[in-house]
Amino acid sequence: MNKYLLLLFVLLMYSTGLKSQETIKLFYTSDWKVTKEDEAIYYRESEYDLNNFELDGSVFDYALSGKLIMEGNYLNGKKNGNFIFYYDNGEIKNKGQYENNRRIGRWEYFYNNGKLKQVVLFKSRNEHDFSVLEYYNRDGKQLLENGTGKWKNDSIQTGMFDTESLKTVTGQFNDSLKHGVWKLIRISDNKLMHSERFQKGKLVEATIYNAQFDYYGTISSEIVNKIPDENSTKFINTEKFDLDTTVYPVALLFSDVETIFETITGKKYEVQNRDAGYIYGDYSLLEFLEKNIRYPRSAVDERITGKVYVGVVIDSLGNTRKVQLVKGIHEDLDKEAQRVVRLVDKWMPAIRDGKVVKSTITIPVNFQIKE
């Protein structure tokens, strides 16, 4: 794929709003894969919409000892609302609000001794767009006040450059805007891995260390998530029923969500109402689209981006009966979006009042070019 292209695929099933909620208890491994109780490190009590097999409502995560480690809220399968995370000693680690799976607004972070570490404002759903309003060292000394001062985020893990050691980010804010030189330093040997220079919040230039060839190259975009969401892997795994294959057969990974649910909970659930969808779930459909779609050269040359809306008629057996353009943006992008959707051959039919029925879903495919 052309190195200047970044393809983002957004799947939005137009829901009928038909829900059937029930509180479910699931057990997890240390890397948050569903497992059996005698193999578990954590467990979760959460509300599921069993018509659509997605989180919907309150979610509580615990260590196996019963100690609370997270509480939050989901809406239609996405993190929406207030979340609180806890240290092993019961002190609050950080708290704030998610909106459509992204941190938004004011977040507070604490040391494990209960003292405030920092107050961060996430300004939009782009998590690079943040400012630190207050920052304190572990002794309680304030180093950044009213959006101005020096800032440090230590012991962060990022796979952008290597996965062998933790990193430290240092930088400065001026009137809540990134200013001056920001550095990403590898803790193990104090090596500079990445630097970015800002002028009143605007990125001026950046360099990145290439470990393979041992040199620093210039790039034109801000790429380091300076406050990465340390729970991102946990969220992804739990939201898609990622399974521990040491206790569950690998073949179960390729089953529909109802079969997976029955296997891991021991409860058979008869769905009364649900929308049609991909039999292996939305995450798998996104992966399928991303793997198979090709950005037309003509659209790249003309810098055409945007969403193509594709309608799919699915019969009561889960077969594709018709793929049609609902709303297009460019002839070649429209054709490509329809082509890749036609490749999908395993749909889960809609159910109304306990009966499978023919229905139509709409899939927006978002084409973007990012230099």
Helices and strands as residue ranges (DSSP letters): E 21-28, E 34-35, G 37-39, E 42-49, E 54-63, E 68-75, E 78-79, E 81-86, E 92-99, E 102-110, E 116-122, E 130-136, E 142-145, E 148-156, E 167-174, E 177-186, E 191-199, E 202-210, E 215-219, H 232-239, G 250-254, H 257-265, E 277-278, H 282-292, H 297-301, E 306-314, E 320-327, H 331-342, E 347-348, E 350-352, E 355-357, E 359-367
